[in-house]
Amino acid sequence: MATKRIGLYPGTFDPITKGHLDIIKRATGLVDHLVIGVAFNKKKGPLFTAAERVEMVEADVEPLGKNISVTAFDQLLMDFAVAQGASQIIRGLRAVSDFEYEFQMAGMNARINKDVETIFLMASDRHQFISSRFVKEIGVLGGDVSHFVSDFVYERLKLRFAELDR
């Protein structure tokens, strides 16, 4: 019997965007099971707690099937990958600037654990410009971000932005 291929798609997902969902959908075709790792990463000053981000990711990926799980983590990525049984790290690339950072990260991760391969998926042309950071920047200034996130996430963003205005 073949070994189950487990992939790990890590990120902050603050919030999850349609760009993330595009990568997730495509990644599920490459692995038997995809773990979406929601990083705590307080240095990025998240808009949502890790638990809220896990909830949003779970809601968005639920229609995609049962070969996906969502887990928060606050440890070294490669340690988390091993704990999940992942042999592949999935990373999305939008632009050349993403590649430079991701290339360095992949090299460091390979030095830490040569048995976990990094796979890069190019963002589809419809989603290349979407980033969580831009969604938050536009939304906090009252711009319409409904085209960049699911309806569920959009409603959560509107509530959070209203809380910030108080």
Summary of the structure (lengths in Angstrom):
residues: 166
radius of gyration: 15.8
end to end distance: 57.7
largest distance: 57.7
contacts: 492
relative contact order: 0.20
helix: 46%
strand: 19%
